Amino acid sequence: MRTLLLCLFVVLPLAAADLPRPPSKPVAVKKELLFSDDFQGGSPSPLWHKVVDTFSVSDGVLMGTQTRVQDQTAPDGRVIKAHAAVHGLELPTRDTIVECRIRLDGATMVDVEFTDRKYTGSHYGHICRAQVRPTGITLIDERDGNMRSDIYDMKKDPAKKAEVAKLIAGRQVTYPLKVEAGRWYDLVVETAGDEMRVTLDGKAVAYLKSSGIAHETKSKIEFGVAGQTGSFDDLQVWNAAPRGK
């Protein structure tokens, strides 16, 4: 398995000693397989869609490279913001298990994100995401945290920095971990109710419990890459249910 995603957001992590130990057992159980792709040629599934597109398939691997590395002004005067490369799946889910392989080939981050474009309570329908960086794993409840519409607007005002920090406290966590460049890792991202859990090579490495994760309809799953370059392979997306329910 080899795939993942990313985006650029300020993270206010808890100290490592304050982080809850990730559950050793999955928080979700698999139901039906919704999607799989090993990127071995042929026409791409119509479920794939371009978001911030600098992705390509080469030698059976999905590869993304960030090209919008700084804000730019378009000929018509519009400001085009710096942004990670993003490739997405039109695949509505609620509780989900995403399995893939990922590799950081110079990427500063790859991630898996869940969005609902019809939801207006957060910026661009952002719901939650799991980010993999060379130094650790970050999980973010974006719906009720940094992307919540009122909080997103407040972040534009430096005078409200302390107020924003209070509002997003507990909505995102970073677990320190060394992730080596050029090495394939098996990544699993689970969302079940208000819980999100991540394993890397079968080991539980990050966990977050936060209300926004329980968003009822996650209409898209998006994979992002910041920097040069991030690779994904052997992707599987499973419908799931919270363990024990």
C-alpha positions in Angstrom: 0.0 0.0 0.0 1.4 3.5 -0.7 -0.5 6.8 -0.8 -1.2 10.1 1.2 -2.0 13.8 1.5 -1.3 17.3 2.9 -2.0 21.0 3.5 -0.4 23.9 5.4 -1.9 24.8 8.8 -0.6 26.1 12.1 -0.5 23.3 14.6 -0.4 23.8 18.4 0.6 20.4 19.7 0.3 19.2 23.2 3.6 18.3 24.9 4.5 14.7 24.2 4.0 13.7 27.8 0.5 15.0 27.8 -0.6 13.0 24.7 -3.0 10.1 25.2 -1.6 6.7 24.3 -3.2 5.7 21.0 -5.5 2.7 21.4 -3.7 -0.5 20.6 -6.8 -1.9 18.9 -8.6 -0.4 15.9 -11.4 2.0 16.7 -13.3 1.0 13.5 -14.1 -2.3 11.9 -14.3 -2.9 8.2 -17.5 -3.4 6.3 -17.6 -3.3 2.5 -14.7 -2.3 0.3 -15.7 1.0 -1.4 -12.6 1.7 -3.6 -9.2 0.4 -4.5 -6.4 1.5 -6.8 -2.9 0.1 -7.3 -2.1 2.6 -10.1 -1.0 -0.1 -12.5 -2.1 1.6 -15.7 -5.4 1.8 -17.6 -7.9 4.6 -17.3 -8.2 6.2 -13.8 -11.5 5.7 -12.0 -14.0 8.5 -12.6 -14.2 8.8 -8.8 -10.8 10.6 -8.9 -11.0 14.4 -9.3 -8.4 17.2 -9.5 -8.3 19.7 -6.7 -4.9 21.4 -6.7 -3.5 19.3 -9.4 0.2 18.5 -9.8 -0.3 14.7 -9.4 0.8 12.0 -11.9 1.0 8.3 -12.1 4.5 6.9 -12.9 5.7 3.3 -12.6 2.5 2.2 -10.8 2.7 5.0 -8.2 0.6 8.1 -7.6 3.0 11.0 -7.1 2.3 14.6 -6.0 4.5 17.7 -6.0 3.7 21.1 -4.6 4.1 23.8 -7.1 2.1 26.6 -5.5 4.8 27.3 -2.9 4.1 31.0 -2.4 1.2 33.4 -3.0 1.1 34.7 -6.5 -0.9 37.4 -8.3 -2.8 36.3 -11.4 -3.0 38.5 -14.5 -6.5 39.5 -13.6 -5.3 40.7 -10.1 -6.6 37.7 -8.2 -4.3 36.4 -5.4 -3.5 32.7 -5.8 -2.6 31.3 -2.4 0.2 28.9 -1.8 -1.3 25.4 -1.4 -0.3 21.8 -1.2 -0.9 19.5 -4.2 -4.3 17.8 -3.7 -5.9 14.8 -5.4 -9.3 13.6 -4.4 -12.0 10.9 -4.5 -15.7 11.6 -4.8 -16.6 9.0 -2.2 -19.2 9.8 0.5 -18.5 8.1 3.8 -19.2 8.5 7.5 -17.0 6.0 9.3 -14.1 5.0 7.2 -10.8 3.0 7.0 -8.3 4.3 4.5 -5.3 2.0 3.8 -2.4 2.9 1.6 1.4 3.0 1.3 3.1 6.3 1.4 6.7 7.6 0.8 8.2 11.0 1.4 10.6 11.7 -1.4 11.4 15.2 -0.3 7.9 16.0 0.8 7.5 18.0 4.0 4.1 16.5 4.5 1.5 14.0 3.0 -2.0 13.7 4.3 -5.4 12.1 4.1 -8.3 14.6 4.5 -12.1 14.3 4.7 -14.3 17.1 3.4 -17.9 17.9 2.8 -18.2 20.7 0.2 -21.9 21.2 1.0 -21.2 22.0 4.6 -20.9 25.7 5.2 -19.9 25.7 8.9 -16.2 25.3 8.0 -14.0 26.9 5.4 -14.4 25.0 2.1 -16.1 22.1 3.9 -13.0 20.9 5.7 -13.9 18.2 8.3 -10.7 16.4 9.6 -7.3 15.2 8.4 -4.3 13.1 9.3 -0.9 14.5 8.3 2.4 12.7 8.1 5.6 14.7 8.4 9.3 13.8 8.7 9.0 14.6 12.4 5.6 13.3 13.4 1.9 12.7 12.9 -0.7 15.4 13.2 -4.4 14.8 13.5 -6.8 17.8 13.2 -10.5 18.3 13.8 -11.0 21.0 11.2 -14.8 21.3 11.3 -14.9 22.4 15.0 -11.3 23.6 15.1 -9.1 25.7 12.9 -11.3 25.6 9.8 -14.6 26.4 11.6 -15.9 29.5 9.8 -15.8 32.0 12.6 -12.4 30.7 13.8 -11.0 30.8 10.2 -12.0 34.5 10.0 -10.6 35.3 13.4 -7.2 33.9 12.4 -6.8 36.8 9.9 -6.7 39.2 12.9 -3.3 38.9 14.8 -4.9 40.5 17.8 -7.2 37.4 18.2 -4.3 34.9 18.3 -4.8 34.0 21.9 -8.5 33.7 21.6 -8.1 31.4 18.6 -5.6 29.3 20.5 -8.2 28.8 23.3 -11.0 27.8 20.8 -8.9 25.2 19.0 -7.4 23.7 22.1 -7.8 19.9 22.1 -8.9 20.0 18.4 -5.5 18.9 17.1 -2.5 16.9 18.3 1.0 16.1 17.1 2.7 12.9 18.0 6.5 13.1 17.6 7.8 10.3 15.3 10.7 10.0 12.8 9.5 9.3 9.3 12.4 8.5 7.0 12.6 9.9 3.5 12.7 7.4 0.6 11.1 4.6 2.6 7.6 3.1 2.0 5.3 3.0 5.0 1.9 1.2 5.4 -0.5 3.9 6.5 -4.0 3.3 8.0 -6.3 6.2 8.9 -9.5 5.3 10.8 -12.5 7.6 11.5 -15.2 6.1 13.7 -17.7 8.4 15.4 -15.7 11.2 17.0 -12.4 9.3 17.0 -9.5 9.2 14.5 -6.7 6.8 14.8 -3.6 6.3 12.7 -1.2 3.3 12.4 2.1 3.3 10.5 3.5 -0.2 9.6 0.9 -1.7 11.9 1.8 0.3 15.0 -0.7 2.8 16.5 1.1 6.2 16.3 -1.6 8.9 16.8 -5.1 9.3 18.1 -7.7 12.2 18.4 -11.2 12.3 19.9 -13.0 15.4 18.9 -16.6 16.3 17.9 -16.0 17.4 14.3 -14.7 14.0 13.3 -18.2 12.6 13.8 -19.5 14.7 10.8 -22.2 12.6 9.3 -21.3 12.9 5.6 -17.7 13.1 4.6 -18.3 13.5 0.8 -14.7 13.5 -0.4 -11.4 11.9 0.6 -8.4 14.0 -0.5 -4.7 13.2 -0.6 -2.2 16.0 -0.3 1.5 16.6 -0.7 3.6 19.6 0.4 7.1 19.9 -0.9 9.0 17.6 -3.3 7.6 14.8 -3.7 5.1 12.5 -2.0 4.1 9.1 -3.3 1.1 6.8 -2.7 0.3 3.3 -3.7 -2.0 0.3 -3.1 -4.9 2.4 -1.9 -8.1 0.9 -0.3 -11.0 2.7 1.2 -13.4 0.7 3.4 -16.8 1.6 4.8 -16.6 1.0 8.5 -18.4 1.0 11.8 -17.2 2.0 15.3 -15.8 -1.0 17.1 -18.4 -2.7 19.3 -21.4 -1.2 17.6 
